[in-house]
Amino acid sequence: MTLLPEPQLKIRLAQITTTQLDPVDFQTLLADPAGGAIALFIGVVRNHDQGRRVESLSYSAHPSATDRLLEILSQYAERADVLALAVEHRIGDLEIGDLAVLAGVTSAHRATAFEVCSELIERVKSEVPIWKNQVFLDGTNEWIGSS
């Protein structure tokens, strides 16, 4: 019989940060002896959006962003087939190639890890109050918000 962690112990990290993201340290947080799969999503700042060249961008977050992130993670932590969860989102000024967000899920099997990680990042992008201001090469900018 495999002993499963309590839901609150499954959430390894829920953080909004101004520091650079480290996917190696992040993956280490997701280690679990019952885990057979770790699915990671690494969001990277790209040089284009909808056919326009992006020069840089800046993320900002509402003070409630971490609380909302914890609410979402808590919902997935209730699942018996999820062993560990983590999300870390960077805010501040970012350049092309910088890591913007990390999301990870550990489970016994890859299908669950992939499924939950995909759902998790979609919910983070749509429900957590984090906004992106993209600066384009032509000097214009555009705000993109999640909620």
KARASUL-V690597 format. One record per helix or strand of 2 or more residues. SS is the DSSP state (~ for helix, > for strand). FROM is the first residue (numbers start at 1). TO is the last residue. Records with the same first field share a line. If there is no record, write none. Layout:
SS: FROM-TO ; FROM-TO
This chain:
~: 7-10 ; 23-29 ; 65-77 ; 110-127
>: 11-17 ; 37-44 ; 48-49 ; 52-61 ; 82-90 ; 92-95 ; 99-107 ; 130-136 ; 141-145
